[in-house]
Amino acid sequence: MPTTGNAISSLNGLSSYSGISSSALLNLFNASKTITIEAEANHMGEQLSPGQNSMTSATTSAASMDGLRITPAASARGSATGWVRSSACNSISFSKSQMKLIPLSIGLLWCSLLSGCATDNRVATADAIARAAGLQPGEINAAPFVLSWWGRIRDPRQPVHLYIEGDGFAWVTPSQPSRDPTPFNPTALKLAATDPAVNVAYLARPCQYIPLTRNPVCNKSWWTDRRFAPGVINAMNEAITQIARQAPGQPLVLVGYSGGGAVAALVAARRHDVQSLRTVAGNLDMDEVNRLHQASTMPESLNAKDVAPKLAALPQIHFSGSEDRVVPYSVAQGYADASHSSCVKVVSVPGLTHGGHWEAHWSVLLKQQPACR
């Protein structure tokens, strides 16, 4: 039976643990870290009890890690982005009474249930990834946000490769937004760290990494329904302008992961210094993605697909994992079709899921140069 004592025992020797490799297990741990009161613990316990319907079983990473709100109907059909039982968690079983936990033990309990725990210091994790690649931290005032970035500009006479992060840890459950969208698995940062270019920058999304006390405008709408709102795109565009000033007159090579792909496209449509655009598992049509998963609409956000015709002359490659059930290949293909352009290429990458180890393939994928055919 899971107890606080057993949980504490399971933590022995984990001080040097580097992280959880299973995205499903990581997502369960992530959800537990947001629980601060007993009522939430009990609510989460009821939701995660395998005795409930498939919506309230163990979850895959997509709903919380990619900002999608999934309805019970989608989950009941076994959608890969819904709250469905993961094979990685089939051995975990609790009764509802066992899940009634006090706040002090909830985080430790999950550590006991899982094979190990990553620390909740997401900023330190990102900083370690960045510094290992020579990327130095910084902050940018881009009204109304303070944005976090890491970068290295070693030769101001060469282009800047600029990476934009995904939606991060936006949702705890299909109906409960997280309190902090900072990603546990910063895929775009990992891609940037792999890029050998002399000038590389990584830009986080609004409200990621910066304490909310220093970003008073931040509220949950900015990483849920308004995550592609005009105010967000304006702020990201301003931050990119400030980064670009470190290499005056040089073009930008934009790369966006997941929701960051949408931001990259929307920003590119406002600029004249973008040399090329690459997206990785990019949400290039939020309306279609929301429709596929029966997620709520986002009337205050902009849709990247709407700017596809405007970007028709821009060389682009959009990478899609063949096993991506969150933003499937059809989304990128629909964007490409809307562009009516020979400059837009969609590439399916065998075996990769939405949150897979894209960084392990990036050095090879990066060699594919966007070009107008």
C-alpha positions, 0 to 999 in steps of 0.5 A: 500500500502506498504510504509516506514512509514507503515514498520517502524510502523510494527517494533514497539514492535519487539525488543524482537521478537525471529524469523520467524517460517515460512521458506518461510517467513524467506527466503523472509526476508533473500533475502531482507537483501542482497539488497544494491542498487536500481537496485538490489531492482528493480530486486528483485521486478520484480522477486518476483512479483506474476504477473510473472511466478512461478519462480518469485513468493514467494520462499520456503527456499530450494533454498537459504537456502540449496545452490541449484541453481534451473533452471526455468524449475524445478520451473515451474513444482512446485518443492519444491526447486524452486522459487514457491509460498508458501501457507504461502505467498499467502496473499502477493500481489504487483504490479511491480510498488509497488516493485520499492523501494529505498535501505533504505526502502527495509529491512523495507518493508519486515518487514511490509509485514511479521508478524515479523523480525528476526535480521540480527545479525546471529553471535549473534543468533548462539552465544546465541544458543551455550552459552545456551548449554555451547558451547564456541566460537572459531576460527580455522586457517585451510588453506586457511580459518579461521573457526568458531566453538563452543564447550565444552570439559569437559572430554578428556577421552570420545568421541567427538560429532562433528556437521557440519553445512549445506550450509547456506544462499548460494543463494538469488535467483536461479541465484544470490549467497548471499554475506554471506553464514552464516545461518539464521537457524543454524540447525546443531548448534541447534542439537549440543545444544541438545546433552547431551554428555560431549564433543560436538563441532560444526564446521561451514562451510568455510566463515560462521560467520567469516567476509569476511575481515578476510577470504580474500580467501572467494568468492562466489564459496566456498559456491556454486560450490566449496562447496565440493571441495578438498580444503574445505574438507582438511580445514574441516578435519584439523579443526576437527583434531585440535578439536580432539586434545582436547580429545587425542586418543578419537573417533569422532562421526560425525553428518552433516546436509544437505550439512554438511552431505556430508562434514562429509562423505567425511571427515570420508573417510580420517580419522581413528578415526571416531566411527560413522556417522550420517547425517540429511537430508544429501546431500549424492549424490550431482549429484542426488540432482542436477539432481532432481532439474535441478541444475547446475553441480559441477565439482570442488566438491567431491560427498559423494556417491563416498566414500560410499564403502570406509565407508562400515565398518563404523556404520552409520545412515542417517535420512531423513524427510518424507516430504523432497522435497529438499534431498528426501529419495531416495538420502540417500537410493542410498548412502546406496545401493552404500555402499553394507553394513549392517553398513549403515541404512536409517531412514525416520522421519515422518512429517519432511521437509528438514528445519524442526524442527529437533532439537525438535526430536533430543534427541529421534533420537540420542538414535538410535545407529549406528551399523553394523547388 
